[in-house]
Amino acid sequence: MPLDSSRTIHSRYGKILMDGVEQTNVSECTAKVALDKKEINVVGDEWTRYKRGTKKGTGSFTGYHVTSDMIKRDFKRFELIVGLEDPESYGYESIRLLNCMADEVNLIDLKVGDLVMEESPFTFEGYELTDAIEAD
């Protein structure tokens, strides 16, 4: 069965909430979890085996500088909820990122003739898939 292109998800329908407040100035957001795998090599086995280790959550969001909220927030922890709700998709997806903390705070980043943007890299300490998209 071929892909129904109308079911692909367009990012323009994304929504980001920081501590419950919608962030309408954000143009890009990423988050990923990396697993620290430990290699196990033993005599008589030609394969390297792997043991699961700890997880590390990292992400960033980029947006237009509209307010001083991120400067005032400094390095205080926050929660992000990121949702995708394309009306043509199979449903709504939202992911809650827990115990987020900024890696850096942008104070000034300007260039004459450009709109002022700010990128905010962060770490997080857990996530919940609060709404999942399921195909019919």
C-alpha positions as CSV (number, residue, x, y, z in Angstrom):
1,M,0.0,0.0,0.0
2,P,1.5,3.4,-1.0
3,L,2.1,6.2,1.5
4,D,-0.9,8.5,1.9
5,S,0.9,11.8,1.7
6,S,-1.9,13.6,3.5
7,R,-1.0,11.6,6.6
8,T,2.5,13.0,6.9
9,I,2.9,15.6,9.6
10,H,3.7,19.2,8.8
11,S,5.6,21.1,11.5
12,R,3.6,24.3,11.1
13,Y,1.0,22.6,13.3
14,G,3.5,22.3,16.2
15,K,2.9,23.8,19.6
16,I,5.4,24.4,22.4
17,L,4.5,25.2,26.0
18,M,7.1,26.1,28.6
19,D,5.7,25.7,32.1
20,G,2.2,25.8,30.6
21,V,2.7,29.0,28.6
22,E,2.6,28.7,24.8
23,Q,5.8,29.9,23.1
24,T,4.5,31.5,19.9
25,N,7.9,32.9,19.0
26,V,9.6,29.5,18.5
27,S,10.5,28.4,15.0
28,E,12.5,25.2,15.7
29,C,12.6,22.7,18.5
30,T,14.6,19.4,18.9
31,A,15.0,16.9,21.7
32,K,16.7,13.5,21.7
33,V,17.8,10.8,24.2
34,A,21.2,9.2,23.9
35,L,22.0,5.9,25.6
36,D,25.5,5.4,27.1
37,K,26.2,1.8,26.0
38,K,29.1,-0.1,27.6
39,E,31.1,-2.4,25.4
40,I,31.6,-6.0,26.7
41,N,34.4,-8.1,25.1
42,V,35.1,-11.6,26.3
43,V,37.4,-14.4,25.3
44,G,36.0,-16.7,22.6
45,D,33.4,-14.3,21.3
46,E,34.2,-12.4,18.1
47,W,31.3,-10.1,18.7
48,T,31.3,-7.0,20.9
49,R,28.3,-7.1,23.2
50,Y,26.6,-4.1,24.7
51,K,25.2,-3.3,28.2
52,R,22.7,-0.5,28.6
53,G,23.9,2.4,30.6
54,T,22.5,5.8,31.6
55,K,20.4,8.0,29.4
56,K,21.1,11.6,28.5
57,G,18.4,14.0,27.2
58,T,19.5,17.0,25.2
59,G,17.6,19.5,23.0
60,S,17.3,23.1,21.8
61,F,14.8,25.5,20.7
62,T,15.3,28.5,18.4
63,G,13.0,31.5,18.1
64,Y,12.6,35.2,17.6
65,H,13.7,37.4,20.5
66,V,10.4,39.0,21.6
67,T,10.7,39.2,25.4
68,S,13.4,39.0,28.1
69,D,11.8,35.8,29.6
70,M,14.7,33.5,29.0
71,I,17.2,36.0,30.5
72,K,15.0,36.4,33.5
73,R,14.5,32.7,33.8
74,D,18.3,32.3,34.0
75,F,19.2,28.6,34.8
76,K,16.0,27.7,36.6
77,R,14.4,24.4,35.7
78,F,11.4,24.3,33.5
79,E,9.1,21.8,31.7
80,L,8.4,21.7,28.0
81,I,5.4,20.1,26.3
82,V,5.8,19.8,22.5
83,G,2.8,18.8,20.4
84,L,2.1,18.0,16.8
85,E,-1.5,18.4,15.7
86,D,-1.7,18.3,11.9
87,P,-5.4,18.0,11.1
88,E,-4.8,15.6,8.3
89,S,-2.6,13.2,10.3
90,Y,-3.8,10.1,12.1
91,G,-3.9,12.0,15.4
92,Y,-2.2,14.2,17.9
93,E,1.2,13.6,19.4
94,S,2.6,15.3,22.5
95,I,5.8,14.8,24.5
96,R,6.5,16.2,27.9
97,L,10.2,16.9,28.7
98,L,10.9,16.8,32.4
99,N,13.4,18.8,34.5
100,C,14.7,20.9,31.6
101,M,17.7,23.2,32.3
102,A,19.3,25.7,30.0
103,D,22.9,25.1,29.0
104,E,23.5,28.7,28.3
105,V,21.5,32.0,28.4
106,N,21.8,34.3,25.4
107,L,22.2,37.9,26.5
108,I,22.9,39.6,23.2
109,D,23.0,38.3,19.6
110,L,22.4,40.9,17.0
111,K,23.5,41.8,13.5
112,V,22.4,44.9,11.7
113,G,19.7,44.2,9.2
114,D,18.7,40.9,10.7
115,L,15.8,39.8,13.0
116,V,17.1,39.0,16.5
117,M,17.0,35.2,17.1
118,E,17.9,33.2,20.1
119,E,18.9,29.6,20.4
120,S,18.5,27.9,23.7
121,P,20.2,24.5,24.2
122,F,19.1,22.5,27.2
123,T,19.2,19.2,28.9
124,F,16.3,17.2,30.4
125,E,16.0,14.4,32.8
126,G,13.1,12.3,31.5
127,Y,10.2,12.4,29.1
128,E,6.6,11.1,28.7
129,L,4.8,10.4,25.5
130,T,1.5,11.9,26.7
131,D,-0.3,11.5,23.3
132,A,0.7,9.0,20.6
133,I,-0.3,8.9,16.9
134,E,-1.6,5.5,15.9
135,A,-2.4,4.6,12.3
136,D,-5.9,3.4,11.5
